[in-house]
């Protein structure tokens, strides 16, 4: 079960990286840094899902809080990636 989840997470990260490459949105990142960024995005979303699982689906406030926090996490990841200099890392 764990290996299956890990495999799917790697697949999602790889697909995200391919999409970002195709859209030419992160040309300043090396392939390795882009792969790490996408892995971080997928892990962030997966971690947020564990928060959602502990909230009642009828609790709109808590669901909204998880959504806002996840959005903020992802904004921070992408802002950081936008300013990352792969050549100096």
C-alpha positions in Angstrom: 0.0 0.0 0.0 2.7 2.5 1.0 4.7 1.7 -2.2 1.6 2.3 -4.3 1.0 5.7 -2.7 4.7 6.6 -3.1 4.6 5.6 -6.7 1.5 7.7 -7.4 3.0 10.7 -5.7 6.2 10.4 -7.8 3.9 10.1 -10.9 2.0 13.3 -10.0 5.2 15.2 -9.3 6.7 14.0 -12.6 3.5 15.0 -14.5 3.6 18.4 -12.9 7.2 18.9 -13.8 6.5 17.9 -17.4 3.6 20.4 -17.6 5.7 23.2 -16.2 8.5 22.5 -18.6 6.0 22.3 -21.5 4.5 25.7 -20.5 8.0 27.2 -20.1 7.1 28.7 -16.7 10.3 27.7 -14.9 13.1 27.8 -17.4 15.4 29.3 -14.8 15.3 26.1 -12.7 17.5 23.1 -13.4 15.8 19.8 -14.0 16.8 18.6 -10.5 15.4 21.8 -8.8 12.2 21.6 -10.8 11.8 18.0 -9.8 12.3 18.9 -6.1 9.9 21.8 -6.4 7.2 19.5 -7.9 7.9 16.9 -5.2 7.4 19.6 -2.5 4.1 20.6 -4.1 2.8 17.1 -4.2 3.9 16.4 -0.6 2.3 19.7 0.5 -1.1 18.8 -1.0 -0.9 15.2 0.4 -0.1 16.5 3.8 -3.1 18.9 3.6 -5.3 16.0 2.7 -4.5 14.5 6.1 -5.8 17.7 7.6 -9.0 17.4 5.6 -9.6 13.9 6.7 -9.8 15.0 10.3 -12.5 17.6 9.5 -16.2 16.9 9.1 -17.2 17.6 5.5 -20.1 19.6 6.8 -17.7 22.0 8.7 -17.4 24.6 6.0 -15.3 26.8 8.2 -12.6 24.2 8.9 -12.6 23.0 5.3 -12.1 26.7 4.3 -9.2 27.0 6.7 -7.5 24.0 5.3 -8.0 25.3 1.8 -6.6 28.7 2.7 -3.6 27.3 4.5 -2.8 24.9 1.6 -3.1 27.7 -0.9 -0.7 29.8 1.2 1.8 26.9 1.4 1.7 26.5 -2.4 2.0 30.2 -3.0 5.2 30.2 -0.8 6.6 27.2 -2.7 6.1 28.9 -6.1 7.2 32.3 -5.0 10.4 30.7 -3.6 10.9 28.7 -6.8 10.4 31.8 -8.9 13.3 33.5 -7.1 15.5 30.4 -6.8 18.8 30.5 -8.6 19.7 27.0 -9.6 23.2 28.0 -10.7 24.2 29.1 -7.2 22.7 26.2 -5.3 
